Amino acid sequence: MHRRDVISLLGAAGASAAIPPVQAGAAPPWPFDKVVERNRWTEIKAGGFRERVYGCVFDGDWLQAGVPLGGLGTGYMTIEGTGKLGHQSIYNDLVPPKKHFADWLTVEVGTRHVPLSAARIAYWGHHPVADLTADFGELPLGLGLRAFSPLIPGDRAASNTPVALFELELRNTSSAALKLTLHLRFPPPTPKGTIAVRGEGVVANDVQPNEARLTVDVPAGGAVRKRFAVAWYAPVWRDSSSEPHRNRYSQRFGSAAEAAAAGLQNFDAWLRRVLAWQAVIYESSLPNWLRDWLVQSLYSLTKNSVWIARARKDEWWGEDGWFTHSESHTGCPIVETMVCRMHGHFPLLFLYPELEETTLTAFRHFQISDGEIPFSFGAPTSMRDPRFHCQHPLNSGQYVQMILRQYLRTGDKRQLARFFDSVKRAVRYQYSLDDDGTGLVHDQAHVSPGEAWPANQFYDVWPWEGVSCYVAGTWMATLAAGKALAEAAGDSAFAGECAARLGKAQRTFEERLWNGKYYRLWNNAQAGTTSEVVLANQLMAEWCVKVLGLESVLPAAHVDSALDTVARLNFAATSYGLINGVAPDGAPYDTKLNPSGDHAMHIFIGENLCAAGTFLYHGRQDIGLDVARRLWEALAIKTRAPWNQRCLINGQTGLPQWGDDYYSNLAIWTLPMALERQSIGEFTRTGLVSKILAAAG
């Protein structure tokens, strides 16, 4: 590609003007009205929304992470609160994303050149949109910016466009006309990737193809809007196993220029559709903070996804390609960690079920002869290097539950038939993890004496023994799911097999784990040892079956008592959600007596959201909603990073303890469902999801 082809050559340059005096009565700010109280929850009047919306307008220099602009499997670039471009992966710099952190917009007025980062910025993000207003101080200039990418539920093609769309409003607060030149600079092209800027009046820099300028005449006391598109194109990349892949978007676009042209052509329609699906959430009856979290949470699909094409006839995946979501490209890069997608795959399932099928097909493809489903597809970005025997007490059963979730979402009997044999094999594989023939899957910690890792379940530096409430509870939910799938597939023999094993498992679960008030953490019957630690998410079995619309697998009285205990101890032990594990009297977990990292003492966001959902499904809205609200206030306000949600936060301070940009946190999408006590089928056919898809259509 010629250098001049990288950036469009439209429009013409103009001369500079002297700075005129300030004029009163300037045009009102856009894209949102001035907010006096920043860095806290407030109501916002914003362009494109009929009603005021609830969110947080941040002082730009206070914000710790910005909105990522990009779509499904396209790569992204962030607009930081400082006004600079931050991290970017547009040229397939996935792990780690490249640190750019440079000015992209500089205003030339008269003899002065002032970068956007020198202005005082008010920043409101509602992913995939970043809205900014900027005050340039002594310059008679106000600036409004709306930047977005077309992440549109239900439209996987538009959502796979490698483009960021910009609209600038320049407001002249003086009594004389202003002649401005805007200098634009984006991440420079590489040997493997190109960039294109398109927009009326944009002029390329022949020497630096990633730079351009735009001359704007702003009348006295008036305002001018300008639009442009920034698109990128890096079709081929190699994963960490050095295997080449082709990005799915390359089958729709032949260059960055084509993607930019598509962005400009669809600018109004795509923006309308983005704001329309967001308005459904913002105008719902959900708690205000929950509306905000639902909108912001989808940023993970932009930061952590890869979508490769079927580029050769010998590739086993279908024409829709293969979509994956990393545990975290920035925090813990592993491709589709099963125990994290157990929490976090819901937005893909709800909003893009065709892509969810491609991921489940890959798990089925990698299933081995004994029926075991892999833990992941590889790491850090390898896609065909599946990992087995890691956290295997959970993986195969969670796969079974995901197949039922997909069936509830689509109702597709032919799809179910394709997966059903793998379901039976996965369930039967887990029979081999019943160490004493009493019906429960046992924990299989792979630790050496005195060490904490690998504990071999979700809390992977916290080893448990024998049978645990979490692992064995998840297994009972798997048997319930297996029975439901067998009934849907017309396999009465397998349905009976699952039912019989579930009954046996339930009896053993109660005998070994119920202590009269709650479910103990674990019981090693062979060694005669137990742990009475109170796990916040000890009722994982209940959460699993409730999202599937299945009957409880635990006695109602015991569930109520366990919820009371968690509320009294785990909830009371912190101001930021639920402490993962506490002693029977509510005291902190003693790591001196038991090998552990910090998982017991702190707060897993994804696990807390499951526990919150269990409270909601059992009519305990007070605690359930308060747990989740406290989590979001810690993530969004205290940490100042709604677009870098951590995995583990400190139980005492609420500040980040471990992990960045985490997959598990997308479990927030189950909370509206739990609040209405709906299952996946109800939620997606008549509930919030159906309304979102209709508005985005």
Residue pairs with C-beta under 8 A, 6 or more apart in sequence:
1 194
1 255
3 206
3 209
4 204
4 206
4 209
5 196
5 255
5 257
6 189
6 194
6 195
6 196
6 204
6 209
6 210
6 256
7 195
7 196
7 197
7 202
7 204
7 205
7 209
7 210
7 211
7 212
8 196
8 197
8 198
8 199
8 202
8 204
8 212
8 257
8 260
9 203
9 204
10 198
10 199
10 200
10 201
10 202
10 203
11 200
11 201
11 202
11 203
11 214
11 215
12 201
12 203
12 215
13 181
13 203
13 213
13 215
14 179
14 181
14 215
14 217
15 179
16 108
16 109
16 110
16 111
16 179
16 181
17 109
17 110
17 177
17 178
17 179
17 180
18 110
19 109
19 110
19 112
19 139
19 140
19 174
20 140
20 174
20 175
20 176
20 177
20 178
20 220
21 140
21 174
21 175
21 176
22 140
22 173
22 174
22 175
23 140
23 172
23 173
23 174
23 175
23 220
23 221
25 221
26 142
26 171
26 172
26 173
26 221
27 142
27 171
27 221
27 222
27 223
29 133
29 142
29 144
29 171
30 47
30 133
30 144
30 169
30 223
31 46
31 47
31 48
31 131
31 133
31 144
31 145
31 146
31 167
31 169
32 44
32 45
32 46
32 47
32 57
32 124
32 131
32 133
33 44
33 45
33 46
34 122
34 133
35 42
35 44
35 57
35 122
35 124
38 56
38 57
38 58
38 59
38 62
38 122
39 56
39 57
39 58
39 59
39 62
39 637
39 640
40 56
40 637
41 54
41 55
41 56
41 288
41 289
41 292
41 637
42 54
42 55
42 56
42 57
43 52
43 53
43 54
44 52
44 53
44 54
44 55
44 57
44 124
45 52
46 53
46 124
46 131
47 146
48 271
48 272
48 275
49 275
49 278
49 279
49 282
50 279
50 283
51 279
51 282
51 283
53 126
53 278
53 279
53 282
53 291
54 282
54 288
54 289
54 291
54 292
55 124
55 126
55 292
56 124
56 292
56 636
56 637
56 642
57 122
57 123
57 124
58 81
58 122
58 123
58 124
58 640
59 81
59 120
59 121
59 122
59 123
60 80
60 81
60 82
60 83
60 120
60 121
60 122
60 123
60 132
61 81
61 82
61 121
62 81
62 640
63 80
63 81
63 123
63 640
63 641
64 81
64 639
64 640
64 641
64 644
65 78
65 80
65 86
65 640
65 641
65 642
65 643
65 644
66 78
66 79
66 80
66 81
66 86
66 123
66 125
66 130
66 643
67 78
67 79
67 125
67 127
67 128
67 129
67 130
67 147
67 299
67 643
68 76
68 77
68 78
68 87
68 127
68 128
68 299
68 302
68 303
68 643
69 76
69 77
69 78
69 79
69 128
69 130
69 147
69 148
69 149
69 164
69 302
70 76
70 77
70 89
70 90
70 128
70 149
70 162
70 164
70 302
70 303
71 128
71 149
71 150
71 151
71 158
71 159
71 160
71 161
71 162
71 163
71 302
72 151
72 156
72 159
72 160
72 301
72 302
72 305
72 307
72 323
72 352
72 355
73 160
73 247
73 248
73 249
73 305
73 306
73 307
73 308
73 323
74 90
74 149
74 160
74 161
74 162
74 163
74 232
74 247
74 249
74 302
74 307
75 88
75 89
75 90
75 91
75 92
75 93
75 94
75 162
75 232
75 234
76 87
76 88
76 89
76 90
76 97
76 149
76 302
76 303
77 85
77 86
77 87
77 88
77 89
77 90
77 100
77 164
77 186
77 187
78 85
78 86
78 87
78 88
78 643
79 85
79 86
79 130
79 132
79 147
80 86
80 101
81 121
81 123
82 117
82 121
83 103
83 105
83 115
83 116
83 117
83 119
83 121
83 132
83 134
84 100
84 101
84 102
84 103
84 104
84 116
84 117
85 100
85 101
85 102
85 103
85 104
85 186
85 187
86 99
86 100
86 101
87 97
87 98
87 99
87 100
87 101
87 330
88 97
88 98
88 100
88 187
89 97
89 98
89 303
89 329
90 162
90 187
90 193
90 195
90 232
90 234
91 98
91 187
91 189
91 190
91 192
91 193
91 232
91 234
92 192
92 193
92 234
92 237
92 247
94 237
94 306
94 326
94 329
94 333
94 381
95 240
95 326
95 329
95 330
95 333
95 380
95 381
96 329
96 330
97 303
97 329
97 330
98 187
100 187
102 185
103 115
103 116
103 117
103 185
104 116
104 184
104 185
104 186
105 115
105 116
105 182
105 183
105 184
105 185
106 113
106 114
106 115
106 116
106 182
106 183
106 185
107 113
107 114
107 115
107 116
107 136
107 139
107 141
107 143
107 180
107 181
107 182
107 183
108 180
108 181
108 182
108 183
109 139
109 141
109 178
109 179
109 180
109 181
112 139
113 183
114 136
114 139
116 134
116 143
118 136
119 134
119 135
119 136
119 137
119 143
120 134
120 135
120 137
121 132
121 133
121 134
122 132
122 133
122 134
123 130
123 131
123 132
124 131
124 132
125 131
125 296
125 642
125 643
126 278
126 295
126 296
127 151
127 295
127 296
127 298
127 299
127 302
127 643
128 148
128 149
128 150
128 151
128 274
128 298
128 299
128 302
129 146
129 147
129 148
129 274
129 275
129 278
130 145
130 146
130 147
130 148
131 144
131 145
131 146
132 143
132 144
132 145
132 147
133 142
133 143
133 144
133 145
134 142
134 143
134 144
134 145
135 142
136 142
136 143
140 172
140 173
140 174
140 178
141 170
141 171
141 172
141 173
141 178
141 180
142 170
142 171
142 173
143 168
143 169
143 170
143 171
144 168
144 169
144 171
145 166
145 167
145 168
145 169
146 166
146 167
146 271
147 164
147 165
147 166
147 167
148 164
148 165
148 270
148 271
148 274
149 161
149 163
149 164
149 165
149 302
150 158
150 159
150 161
150 163
150 165
150 263
150 266
150 270
150 273
150 274
151 159
151 274
151 298
151 301
151 302
152 158
152 159
152 270
152 273
152 274
152 277
152 696
153 277
153 350
153 351
153 352
153 692
153 693
153 696
154 351
154 352
154 693
154 696
154 697
155 273
155 696
155 697
156 352
156 354
156 355
157 252
158 266
158 270
158 273
159 352
160 248
160 249
160 252
160 307
161 231
161 249
161 252
161 253
161 259
161 262
161 263
162 231
162 232
162 233
162 247
162 249
162 253
162 256
162 259
163 229
163 230
163 231
163 232
163 259
163 260
163 262
163 263
164 229
164 230
164 231
164 263
165 227
165 228
165 229
165 230
165 263
165 264
165 267
165 270
165 271
166 199
166 227
166 228
166 229
166 230
167 225
167 226
167 227
168 182
168 225
168 226
168 227
169 223
169 224
169 225
170 178
170 180
170 216
170 218
170 223
170 224
170 225
170 226
171 218
171 222
171 223
172 178
172 218
172 219
172 220
172 221
172 222
172 223
173 221
174 220
174 221
175 220
175 221
176 220
177 217
177 218
177 219
177 220
178 217
178 218
179 215
179 216
179 217
179 218
180 215
180 216
180 217
180 218
181 213
181 214
181 215
181 216
182 213
182 214
182 215
182 216
182 226
183 211
183 212
183 213
184 197
184 202
184 211
184 212
184 213
184 214
184 228
185 208
185 210
185 211
185 212
186 195
186 197
186 210
186 211
186 230
187 195
187 210
188 195
188 208
188 209
188 210
189 195
189 209
189 210
190 234
192 234
192 236
192 237
193 232
193 233
193 234
194 232
194 233
194 234
194 255
194 256
195 209
195 210
195 230
195 231
195 232
195 233
195 256
196 229
196 230
196 231
196 232
196 233
196 255
196 256
196 257
196 259
196 260
197 204
197 212
197 228
197 229
197 230
197 260
198 228
198 229
198 231
198 257
198 260
198 261
198 263
198 264
199 214
199 226
199 227
199 228
199 229
199 264
200 226
200 227
200 228
201 214
201 215
201 216
201 226
202 212
202 213
202 214
202 228
203 212
203 213
203 214
203 215
204 211
204 212
205 211
205 212
205 213
214 226
214 228
216 224
216 226
217 224
218 224
227 264
227 267
228 264
229 260
229 261
229 263
229 264
229 267
230 260
231 256
231 257
231 258
231 259
231 260
231 263
232 256
232 259
233 250
233 253
233 255
233 256
233 259
234 247
235 246
235 247
235 249
235 250
236 244
236 245
236 246
236 247
236 250
237 244
237 245
237 247
238 244
238 245
239 245
239 378
239 381
239 382
239 383
240 378
240 379
240 380
240 381
240 382
241 378
241 382
241 383
241 384
241 385
243 382
243 383
243 384
245 306
245 308
245 309
245 383
246 308
246 309
246 311
247 307
247 308
247 309
248 307
248 308
248 309
248 321
249 259
249 307
250 309
251 309
253 259
253 262
263 270
273 695
273 696
273 697
274 696
276 695
276 696
277 692
277 693
277 695
277 696
278 295
279 695
280 688
280 691
280 692
280 695
281 291
281 294
281 295
281 688
281 692
282 291
282 295
284 291
284 672
284 688
286 294
286 672
286 675
287 625
287 629
289 629
289 632
289 633
290 625
290 628
290 629
290 632
290 668
290 671
290 672
292 632
292 636
292 642
293 628
293 632
293 636
293 668
294 668
294 669
294 672
296 636
296 642
296 643
297 347
297 645
297 665
297 666
297 668
297 669
298 347
298 666
299 642
299 643
300 325
300 344
300 645
300 661
300 662
300 663
300 665
300 666
301 325
301 347
301 348
303 329
303 330
303 643
303 661
304 325
304 326
304 327
304 328
304 329
304 661
304 663
305 323
305 324
305 325
305 326
306 323
306 324
306 325
306 326
306 335
306 381
306 383
307 321
307 322
307 323
307 324
307 355
308 321
308 322
308 383
309 321
310 317
310 318
310 319
310 320
310 321
310 322
316 365
317 358
317 361
317 362
317 365
318 358
318 361
320 354
320 355
320 357
320 358
321 358
322 358
322 359
322 361
322 362
322 383
323 348
323 352
323 355
323 356
323 358
323 359
324 335
324 336
324 359
324 362
324 377
324 383
325 336
325 341
325 344
325 345
325 348
325 359
325 663
326 333
326 334
326 335
326 336
326 381
326 663
327 333
327 334
327 335
327 336
327 337
327 340
327 376
327 662
327 663
328 647
328 659
328 660
328 661
328 662
328 663
329 661
330 644
330 660
330 661
331 646
331 647
331 658
331 659
331 660
331 661
331 662
332 647
332 659
333 379
333 380
333 381
334 376
334 378
334 379
334 380
334 387
335 376
335 377
335 378
335 379
335 380
335 381
335 382
335 383
336 359
336 362
336 363
336 376
336 377
337 375
337 376
337 663
338 363
338 373
338 374
338 375
338 376
338 391
338 394
338 395
338 398
338 399
339 375
339 391
339 394
339 395
339 398
339 457
339 458
340 606
340 662
340 663
340 664
341 359
341 402
341 663
342 394
342 398
342 401
342 402
343 606
343 607
343 609
343 610
343 663
343 664
343 665
343 666
343 667
344 606
344 662
344 663
344 664
344 665
344 666
344 667
345 356
345 359
345 402
345 666
346 666
346 667
346 669
346 670
347 666
347 669
348 355
348 356
348 359
349 356
349 405
349 406
349 409
349 680
350 409
350 669
350 680
350 683
350 684
350 689
351 689
351 692
351 693
353 406
353 409
353 410
356 406
356 409
357 406
357 415
360 399
360 402
360 403
360 406
360 419
362 377
363 373
363 374
363 399
364 418
364 419
364 422
366 373
366 374
366 377
366 386
367 373
367 374
367 422
367 425
367 426
368 388
370 429
370 432
371 396
371 425
371 426
371 427
371 428
371 429
372 388
372 389
372 392
372 395
372 396
372 426
372 429
373 395
373 396
373 399
373 422
373 426
373 429
374 386
374 387
374 388
374 395
375 386
375 387
375 388
375 389
375 390
375 391
375 392
375 395
376 386
376 387
376 390
377 383
377 384
377 385
377 386
378 384
378 385
378 386
378 387
379 385
379 387
390 454
390 456
391 454
391 456
391 457
391 458
391 460
392 433
392 444
392 456
393 430
393 433
393 441
393 442
393 443
393 444
393 456
393 457
393 471
393 475
394 457
394 458
394 471
394 474
396 426
396 427
396 429
396 430
397 426
397 427
397 430
397 441
397 474
397 475
397 477
397 478
398 474
398 478
399 422
399 423
399 426
400 423
400 426
400 427
400 478
400 481
400 482
400 485
401 477
401 478
401 481
401 544
401 548
403 416
403 419
403 422
403 423
403 481
403 485
404 481
404 484
404 485
404 548
405 547
405 548
405 680
406 415
406 419
407 415
407 416
407 485
407 488
408 548
408 549
408 679
408 680
408 681
408 684
409 680
409 681
409 684
411 681
413 488
416 485
416 488
416 489
417 489
420 485
420 486
420 489
420 491
423 482
423 485
424 482
424 486
424 491
424 494
427 478
427 479
427 482
427 498
430 441
430 475
430 478
431 501
433 441
433 442
433 444
434 440
434 441
434 442
435 442
435 526
436 442
436 525
436 526
438 504
438 508
439 501
439 504
439 505
439 507
439 508
440 467
440 472
440 475
440 476
440 505
440 508
440 509
440 512
441 467
441 471
441 472
441 474
441 475
442 466
442 467
442 471
442 472
443 455
443 456
443 457
443 463
443 464
443 465
443 466
443 467
443 468
443 471
443 522
444 456
445 454
445 455
445 456
445 463
445 464
445 465
446 454
446 455
446 456
447 453
447 454
447 455
447 456
447 463
447 595
450 595
451 595
452 461
452 462
452 463
452 595
452 596
452 597
453 460
453 461
453 597
454 460
454 461
455 461
455 462
455 463
455 464
456 463
457 464
457 468
457 470
457 471
458 470
458 604
458 607
459 470
459 580
459 599
459 600
459 604
460 599
461 596
461 597
461 598
461 599
462 581
462 596
462 597
462 599
462 600
463 595
463 596
464 470
464 471
464 521
464 522
464 531
465 522
465 523
465 524
465 527
465 529
465 531
466 512
466 522
466 523
466 524
466 525
466 526
466 527
466 529
467 508
467 509
467 512
467 513
467 522
467 523
467 525
468 513
468 521
468 522
469 509
469 513
469 519
469 520
469 521
469 522
469 535
469 538
469 539
469 540
469 541
470 521
470 535
470 537
470 538
470 540
472 505
472 509
472 513
473 509
473 519
473 538
473 539
473 540
473 541
473 542
473 544
473 553
473 554
474 540
474 541
474 544
475 505
476 502
476 505
476 506
476 509
476 541
476 553
477 540
477 541
477 544
477 545
477 548
477 550
477 553
478 544
479 498
479 499
479 501
479 502
479 505
480 498
480 502
480 545
480 548
480 550
480 551
480 553
481 544
481 545
481 548
481 550
482 494
482 498
483 495
483 498
483 499
483 502
484 548
484 550
486 492
486 493
486 494
486 495
486 497
486 498
487 495
502 553
506 553
506 554
509 554
510 555
510 558
512 523
512 525
513 519
513 520
513 522
513 523
514 520
514 558
515 532
517 561
517 562
517 565
518 534
518 538
518 561
518 562
518 565
518 566
519 535
519 538
519 539
519 558
519 562
520 530
520 531
520 532
520 533
521 531
521 532
521 533
521 534
521 535
521 538
521 581
522 530
522 531
523 529
523 530
523 531
524 530
531 594
532 583
532 584
533 581
533 582
533 583
533 584
533 589
533 600
534 565
534 566
534 569
534 570
534 581
534 582
534 583
534 584
534 586
535 580
535 581
536 566
536 570
536 578
536 579
536 580
536 581
536 607
536 608
536 611
537 543
537 578
537 580
537 604
537 607
537 608
537 610
537 611
537 614
538 562
538 566
539 554
539 559
539 562
539 563
539 566
539 611
539 614
540 610
541 553
541 554
542 552
542 553
542 554
542 559
542 614
542 617
542 618
543 610
543 611
543 613
543 614
543 617
545 551
545 552
545 553
546 552
546 613
546 614
546 617
546 674
546 677
546 679
547 613
547 670
547 673
547 674
547 679
547 680
548 679
548 680
549 679
549 680
549 681
549 682
552 559
559 618
560 618
563 614
563 615
563 618
563 620
563 623
566 578
566 611
567 615
567 620
567 623
568 586
569 582
569 584
569 585
569 586
570 578
570 579
570 580
570 581
570 582
571 578
571 623
571 626
571 627
572 586
573 579
573 582
573 586
573 588
573 651
574 603
574 651
574 652
574 654
575 630
575 654
576 603
576 630
576 631
576 633
576 634
576 649
576 650
576 651
576 654
577 603
577 605
577 608
577 627
577 628
577 630
577 631
577 634
577 649
578 603
578 608
578 611
578 612
578 627
579 588
579 601
579 602
579 603
579 651
580 599
580 600
580 601
580 602
580 603
580 604
580 607
580 651
581 589
581 599
581 600
581 601
582 588
582 589
583 589
583 590
588 601
589 596
589 600
589 601
591 600
591 601
598 648
598 657
598 658
599 648
601 651
602 648
602 649
602 650
602 651
602 657
603 631
603 648
603 649
603 650
603 651
603 657
604 647
604 648
604 664
605 631
605 635
605 645
605 646
605 647
605 648
605 649
605 662
605 664
605 665
606 647
606 662
606 663
606 664
606 665
606 667
607 664
608 627
608 628
608 631
609 628
609 631
609 665
609 667
609 668
609 670
609 671
610 667
610 670
611 627
612 623
612 624
612 625
612 627
612 628
612 631
612 671
612 674
613 624
613 667
613 670
613 671
613 673
613 674
614 624
614 674
615 621
615 623
615 624
615 627
616 624
616 625
616 671
616 674
616 675
616 677
617 674
617 677
621 675
624 671
624 674
624 675
625 675
628 668
628 671
631 649
634 649
634 654
634 655
635 641
635 642
635 645
635 646
635 649
635 665
636 642
638 654
638 655
639 646
639 649
639 654
639 655
639 656
644 660
644 661
645 661
645 662
645 665
646 656
646 657
646 658
646 659
646 660
646 662
647 658
647 659
647 660
647 662
647 664
647 665
648 656
648 657
648 658
648 659
649 655
649 656
649 657
650 656
650 657
672 683
672 687
672 688
673 679
673 680
673 682
673 683
673 687
673 688
676 682
676 683
676 687
678 687
683 689
684 690
